[in-house]
């Protein structure tokens, strides 16, 4: 009986892809590498023991003994640099046609239909913006009028922010669910995101009650696993990303440390199956906010938490540490960056696997690890 754990360092890119310029990114983008350099180094002994330093130096590190895991850089095949395309590709879905984006805001017909959904309250904003910035700028007017704040980014997202004491969570979620149903081609954005916040003017802050409403994915590996009787436990926003498909149980988390603790708890009670965890702080709290120190601190916290997780693994288990895209905190702007992502594969062999094509490598490893547990694979 085997178990597989996927830890997604959300936005943990390790260097610009060859086509980065086509996505508006500089060839020097390197989320983890640039963070380490900007801070004059980080203490990451466990991640480096698993191969992170080797990935960042293309195998040319001077570490003495070679890493304890197999390591590689993965080159995304999908046309995008966002959460959905990255996570979907891990489970075998390659996005050939980019999802629509709205650098100048959503068109009038979309706004008119969303206004009807929001009980006649025309949205504020309707622009590309940082979520933390726009709630400070428009939060007071939102509270005074009850009008939702609508914004987007360079990604294919329709984000709705409301103060929890002005618009109840249940109402915000209802609006976002209806917006998801309304946003069909050609406006089939890949995610509608409910972004609740609290606080007072000048001191607003986002809460942990975020909800993501993704497009329904095509058939994928999670469907195959669950159909074959394999337990799939999702931690963080994983279940939202796949619309709950193929997920047998799930739980939300407030931050990375809770995500790591919930992962260990799941390991303690599961004897076979997949634990799929997203560590979102890297992206939402530090990458988009261009907080280099925060990003570095989060990497060191993950490194410290990994020791306990490694101790929980048993013979036959597999730990995969990877990412879905980049979000270089040293880059200009606030958007994701088109990058290679790392693969640290602990539990089967050691050494440099080089550059591998497609994030689907992650799913194939999970499949090969768990396949003996059921007959359909």
N, C-alpha and C positions, 0 to 999 in steps of 0.2 A: 504494500500500500504506500503510494507516494503522495507528496504534497508539493505544490508549486506556489511560490510567492512572487508576484510582480510588484515592485515598488517603482512608481513613476515620479521622478523628480520633475514636477511640472515646470517646464521651461529650461531644464538643465542642459542646454546645448553645449557642444564642444568644438565649435569652429564652423565658419561659413561654408555652405554648400557651393558648388561651382556656379549654380544659377542664382545666387543670392541677390545679385544686382537687379535681376528681373523682378524681384519682390521688393525692391526699394532699399535693400540692405547693403552695407559696405562689406567688402571682402574681409575686413578685419573683425567681423562679429565673432565673438567666442564667449558665451555667457559665463561658464565656469572658469575658463582660463583667464579671461580679462579681470574677473572678480579677484582671483588669487593674485594676479600681478598688481592690480590697483591697491591691494591691501598689504603688499609686501610679503605675501605668503599666508597660508592657513595651516592649522594643525588638523590634518585629515588622515591619521594613521590607518584607520580601518578601510576607508574608501581606497586609499593608495594600495593597501595590501590586497584589495580586490581588483586593482588594475586601473584606477582612475588616473593616477599620475602617468601611467604608461599610455593610456588613451590620449591624454593631453599632449604628450611628447612624441606620439606616433611610435611608441615602443623604444624610444631612445633614452629612457630615464636611467639614472644610476642609483638603483635601489639595492644592489647586492642580489639577494634572492629574487627570483622572478615572482610575480603576483600569484596568489593562491587561487585565482579564478581565471577562466577564459574571458578575454576582453576584446572588444571591437568598437568601431564606429559604424553607425547605421546611416545609410543615405536614403532619405525619404523619397518615395516614388510619387506620392500624391501631389496635386497642385494646390498647395496651401502651406500655411505655417501657423496652424491654430490647434486648439485642443481636439476638436472633432476629427479633423483629417489625420492627426497623429495617432490618437487612440484607435480610431476605426482601422487604420492601416495595420496596427499591431494585431488585430483580430481578422486580418485578411481582406479588408475592403480598401481598394485603391481608388482615390477620388481623382478621376481624369479631368472633369470639368470643374473649375473653381466655383465655389459658392458665391453668390452676389454680395458685393460690399457697397457701402453708401458714404463715400467721402464727403458728400455735400448734403447729407441728411436724407431722410426717406421722402419719397414723392408725395404729392398732395392726396392722391387716392388712398395711399396707405394710412396717412395721417387721419383722413376723414373716417376710415373704417375703424381705426383704433380709438378715435374719439367716441364713436358709438359704443365700442366695447367698454370704455372707461366711464360709462354712465354719463356721457355728454361732456366730459371734462377734457378739453383740448390739451395735449401735452405741452409742457415747457421744454425748451432746449431744441430737440431734433437736430443734433449736430454731432460731429466727432469730438469726443472729449475724454479726459481722464475721469473715472468715476468718483475718485476722492475729491477732485477739484470742482466738478459740476454740482455736487451736493452742497458744497460750501457756498457756491455762487447763486444757486437757485433754490436752495433748501427753504429759506425763509418765505419766499413767494409761494413755493409749493405748500407750505404749512398754512399760509394765509388763504389760499384759493382751493386747496385740495386737488390741484391739477398734477398729474404724475410727471416726473422728469424722464424724458426719453433721450437716449443717446446711443451712439455706436462707436466703432473704432476702425482700425485698418482690417480687423477680422469681420467675418460674416456674423454679426451679432445685433440683436434688437434688445437693448437693455432698458429696463424700467425701474427707476428708483423712487421709493416712497418712504416717508417717515412712518414708523410703526404705530405712532400715536395719532397720526393724521389719517392714514389709510390702513385699516387692519390687515394683518398678514393674509388672512383668508381671501380678502378682496383683491389684494395685489396678486396672489397666486391665481385667482379666477381670471383676472384680466390677462395675465401672461399665458395661461392655458388657452384662452380664446384667441389671443394674438398668434400663438403657435398654429392653431387651426386655420387662422386667416391668412397666414404668410405662405401661400402656395406659389408655384412658378408663375411669373419670373422672379418673385420676391421670396423664394424659399431659402431664407437665411438659415445657417446651420444650427443656430441656437437663439432662443429667447431666454433672457436671464432676468429673474426677479432680484432686485438689489435693495433690500430694506436697510434703513439706517435709523439711528436715534441721535439724541443730543439736542443742543441749542444752537442758534445762529452763531456762526464763527467757530463752533466746536462740534460739528456733526461728525459721526463716525458710523461706518458700515457694521452691520451685525453678522452673526454666523447663520442667519436664517435665509441665506441665498438659496435659490432654486434654479436649476438649469432645465430648459425644455428643448431637447434636441430633436432634430429630424429623426424619423424612424429609420434605423439602419437596414441595409439589405441583409440577406442571410450571411452569417459569419460564424466564427469558431465558437463563441459563447453559446450560440444555439446548439451547435453540435455537441459540445460538452454536456450541457444540461440535459439534452435529449438522451444522451448515453448514460445518465444517472450520476454524473459527476457534480458534486457540490461546487458552486461558484459563489464565494462570499465577497461582496463589493464594499470597499471602505472609502469614505470621502465622496466625491462627486461621480464616481465610476458608474453607479446605476443610472444617474441622470444622463450621462453621455451616451449610453446604449438604450435609453428608454426602458430600462428594466429588463430588456430581452436577455435571456440566458442566465439571469441572475437568480439564484435560489434564496439568497438572504443578503441584506445590506444594512449599513449604518452610516450615519453622517458624522463628521468630525468638525471641531472648531479650529484646529490648527495641526501643524505637522507632528508635534509631540503626541497629541492624542491619536493621530493616525498611526504612529508607530506603536503606541501602547495597545490600540485595538487590534493591530496586526498580530502582536504577540499573544493576545488573549484568544484570537481566532485560531492560531496555531495550537494552543493548548487544548482546544476542544474539538479539533478536526483531525481525523486520522487519514483522510484522503480528500483531495480536491484542490481547487485553486483559490487563493486569497489574492485579490486584485486591489491595490491601494494607490490612491492618488494623493500626493503631498503638494497641496495647492499653494502654500505660503510662498514658496519660491517665486511663483508667477504673480499672484494677486497682491501680495504685500510688499514685495521687494523688486521684482523685475520691472513691472509696469511703472512703479514709482521711482525707478532708477535709484534705488537705495542700495548702494554697493556694500556698505557695512552690514546692513540687515541681511543681505543675501549671503555674505560670508559667514555671519553668525549662524544663519540657518543651516548652512553646510556643515559647520562644526557641530551643531546640535544633532543633526542627522548622524554624523560620524560616531558621536558618543552613544547614540541610541542603537546603532547597528551591532555593537558588541553583544548586547543582550539578545537581540534577534538571532544572531549567528549561533549563540549558545543553545537556542531553542530548537535548532534544526536537527533532524535525525538522518541516519543513513538512508539514501534514496530521495531525500528532499532536494528541491532546486530553488535557488533564490536568484531572481533576475532584477537588476537595477538598471533603469533606463530613463528616457525622457520622451516628451511628445513634440517638442520644438524648442527654439531658443527665445530668450527675452533678455538680451544683454544689458545689464544695468549701467554699463559705461557708454552705451550707444546714445545718439541723440534721439529725441522723441520719447514716446511711451509704448511703442508697439512691439509685438513679437519680432524675432529675427529668424531668418531662414538658415538653419544650421544642421550639421550632423548631430546625432544624439549618441550617448554612450550606451554600451551594453556590457555590464559586468555580470557574468554568468557563473555562479558559484554552485558547485555540487557535481559537476561533470568535467573533469579535466582542467588544464591550465594552459596559458600561452596566448600569443597574439593572433587573433583571427583576421586582423587587418580591417579593411572596409567591406562591409556586407551590404548588398542592395536590398532596401526595403525594411521598414519597421515590422513587417510581417514575420521576420525572423523570430521575434519574441513569441508570437502565437505558435509558430511551428515547434519551438523548443518546449512550450507548455504541452502541446499535443503529444510530442514524443515522450514526455515525462509521464503524462497521465494516461496515455493510451492503453497500457496493460490493464487498467482498471475497468474497462468496459469494451464491449464487443463491436461497437459501431465504428470505431476508428481503426 
